Structures are given as structure tokens and as C-alpha cells.
């Protein structure tokens, strides 16, 4: 049964919690879901593809998009802009396709203000020690950067009460199963099944 309207899903969580892995697994299991590719002004890293990892644009183009109100949300980090295209999301939601956003807590707060019907899910590790272990295991960051990431995680954790759901990523399969359950419950909301109700009136 085709849905009348797609569900906007916002996923947040600290660096190192395993969001990318969880999202990749979720997308492989659920077909009717679109992962929104953000726009950014930063340079592509080795192996990154335009339109796959990010839509890479220059600063002038990004600022044109801001001025034209083409972005659902945007933020600036380390002198680079990151943002989400409003049209790309709206077109898919209107077509009955769920849209998944992977954004940090600041961006999520902006989306909450503009899209109160969105589902907000925060992913946490089983413990703070485990988060530290995962960041060290990556082997990509210096000790200073890891310390900074852990401090930022503590700040982000304070925003958890403003989310709808909390998913614990102990095992990827378990985290994906929890998100699947949340999405199934959302589809069963009376509001989302109004078209079926008409025949019973």
C-alpha cells in the first residue's frame, strides 16, 4: 500500500557512535526510504563522490541557497557550511517516500521548529567508555581531537530529552531493529492511515 505522505526521520548521535554503519544497514533492509545527501562547502576527502557523500558547492552558491530559502537547515563548522535541501526532501515526502536525515543536534533543533511532525531519534553507545574505545579504534584522530569529540558528545547528550526516541547501538543489528520498530509504529499512527479510514465512516 502506497503511503500518502512520507515520514521525515531525523537521526542524531555523537561522533563515533556508528551512525553511518547503522544507516547503511537500515537502507539495505528498507526500500522505501531516501537518505538525504547534505550540501557542503568543504573540499571532498579522498574517495568521496559528489552527490553520494555530499553535494559539494562553493561558498557563493551555498550563500545563494541560504538567501533563496532553499535549505531546511544549515550550520557552519570550521569555516565550512553544511545544509539540507528543502525541495529534495519535500518532493520525496509528497511522493510517499520516507526521508532520513543524519544531522547533529543544532540542525535537528532547526528541523524540529519547521517540521514538528518529524520523528527524532538519538543514537547512543552502550556506555561512555565504549564511545571512547570506538573513537580510539578508528585510528584516524589525534588524542586532542578525540578528547574534543568526547567533550562535544557530553554536550550533545544534554539534548536527548528533546528527542522522541533513544536507540542504543550496542550491536548494529539491534540498533537497526529498534529503528525499524519505531518506523513501523509511526506508520500505524491514525493520522498516517486516514485514507483507509474513509471506507469505514
C-alpha atoms as one frame of an Amber mdcrd trajectory, in Angstrom:
protein
   0.000   0.000   0.000   1.468   3.324  -1.100   1.676   5.941   1.609   0.035
   9.318   1.045   2.908  11.150   2.683   6.432  10.105   3.571   7.815  10.321
   7.106  10.703  12.676   7.859  13.200  10.919  10.156  15.988  12.801  11.919
  18.869  10.741  13.280  21.457  12.300  15.602  24.242  10.948  17.756  27.816
  11.685  18.781  30.825  11.138  16.540  31.971   7.508  16.847  28.572   6.052
  17.791  28.330   4.225  14.438  25.568   6.208  12.707  26.931   5.624   9.177
  27.056   1.849   9.702  23.534   1.769  11.176  22.174   3.926   8.331  23.828
   1.758   5.633  22.271  -1.367   7.178  18.846   0.294   7.540  18.863   1.432
   3.887  19.782  -2.081   2.717  16.765  -3.506   4.592  14.133  -0.826   3.920
  13.430   0.058   0.318  11.010   2.998   0.566  13.475   5.311   2.271  15.656
   8.091   0.877  18.853   9.200   2.591  19.193  12.957   2.190  22.622  13.947
   0.894  23.730  17.235   2.501  25.268  20.201   0.724  28.668  21.413   1.911
  31.320  23.959   1.013  34.186  21.819   2.300  36.568  20.079  -0.080  35.893
  16.402  -0.888  38.041  13.929   1.060  39.834  11.077  -0.685  37.281   8.595
  -2.006  34.267  10.882  -1.557  31.949  11.364  -4.536  29.878  14.401  -5.379
  26.175  13.607  -4.995  26.904  10.433  -2.994  28.683  11.534   0.192  27.819
  15.227  -0.154  26.753  17.714  -2.783  29.901  19.839  -2.982  29.286  23.509
  -3.805  31.279  26.711  -3.417  30.574  29.312  -0.744  28.858  31.720  -3.162
  26.387  29.032  -4.277  25.667  27.981  -0.686  25.023  31.583   0.350  22.713
  31.967  -2.666  20.759  28.910  -1.399  20.503  30.453   2.082  19.254  33.767
   0.647  16.711  31.968  -1.560  15.464  29.946   1.475  16.200  26.674  -0.332
  17.550  24.974   2.818  15.597  23.209   5.536  18.528  23.713   7.906  22.177
  24.665   7.724  25.083  25.228  10.074  28.670  26.366   9.806  31.539  24.230
  11.185  35.209  25.030  10.977  34.581  27.683   8.284  32.508  25.345   6.117
  28.751  25.320   5.578  26.632  22.155   5.755  22.930  22.089   4.907  19.862
  20.169   3.725  17.908  20.968   0.543  14.245  21.654   1.289  12.996  20.805
  -2.226  14.727  17.411  -2.430  13.051  16.408   0.840   9.613  17.869   0.089
   9.391  16.185  -3.337  10.069  12.762  -1.835   7.771  13.192   1.177   4.969
  14.255  -1.190   5.610  11.100  -3.242   5.074   8.934  -0.132   8.776   8.199
   0.379  10.336   8.350   3.857  13.332  10.691   4.139  16.211  10.123   6.549
  18.431  12.972   7.740  21.698  12.393   9.610  22.250  15.720  11.357  23.714
  16.984  14.595  21.696  18.476  17.441  21.803  22.121  16.221  20.430  21.171
  12.811  17.866  18.878  14.432  16.573  21.778  16.552  16.033  23.835  13.372
  14.177  20.951  11.706  12.022  20.492  14.839  10.926  24.127  14.616   9.942
  23.783  10.930   8.715  20.160  10.789   7.006  19.240  14.070   5.678  16.005
  12.517   9.184  14.594  12.006  10.460  11.633  14.053  13.549  12.446  16.120
  15.839   9.556  17.044  19.054   9.844  19.053  21.636   7.044  18.932  23.890
   6.420  21.925  26.619   3.859  22.629  26.089   1.311  25.431  28.472   3.363
  27.632  30.694   6.422  27.527  33.755   4.159  27.833  32.637   2.294  24.719
  32.341   5.573  22.788  35.914   6.431  23.775  37.059   2.941  22.699  35.355
   3.282  19.291  36.943   6.680  18.651  40.393   5.333  19.580  39.867   2.186
  17.489  39.250   4.268  14.340  42.899   5.316  14.440  42.159   8.441  12.386
  42.295  11.191  15.028  44.895  12.541  17.426  44.334  12.307  21.191  43.429
  16.016  21.287  40.735  15.592  18.641  39.312  12.519  20.409  39.161  14.456
  23.693  37.312  17.250  21.861  34.866  14.779  20.330  34.134  13.225  23.728
  33.542  16.654  25.284  31.191  17.531  22.416  29.355  14.221  22.971  28.684
  15.173  26.616  27.137  18.457  25.422  25.057  16.634  22.783  23.769  14.138
  25.364  22.084  17.038  27.177  19.795  17.448  24.152  18.445  13.877  24.343
  15.247  14.877  26.261  14.073  16.861  23.224  14.138  13.712  21.026  11.258
  11.221  20.638  13.271   8.013  20.779  16.588   6.765  22.154  18.329   3.879
  20.360  21.309   2.074  21.908  23.907   0.962  19.365  25.466  -1.991  21.145
  25.163  -4.242  18.081  24.328  -2.738  14.688  21.602  -5.330  14.039  19.928
  -4.452  17.358  20.039  -0.703  16.683  18.571  -1.217  13.190  15.804  -3.444
  14.612  14.908  -0.703  17.128  14.738   1.946  14.379  12.637  -0.419  12.223
  10.208  -0.817  15.133   9.956   2.964  15.551   9.218   3.459  11.830   6.607
   0.685  11.822   4.871   2.239  14.845   4.866   5.639  13.120   3.223   4.132
  10.024   0.440   2.747  12.244  -0.487   6.171  13.634  -4.126   7.033  12.983
  -3.034  10.239  11.232  -0.988   8.214   8.759  -3.864   5.862   7.927  -6.663
   8.343   7.281  -7.087   7.227   3.671  -8.063   3.709   4.845 -10.468   5.102
   7.452 -12.715   6.764   4.867 -14.316   3.433   3.861 -15.332   2.727   7.471
 -17.055   6.065   8.027
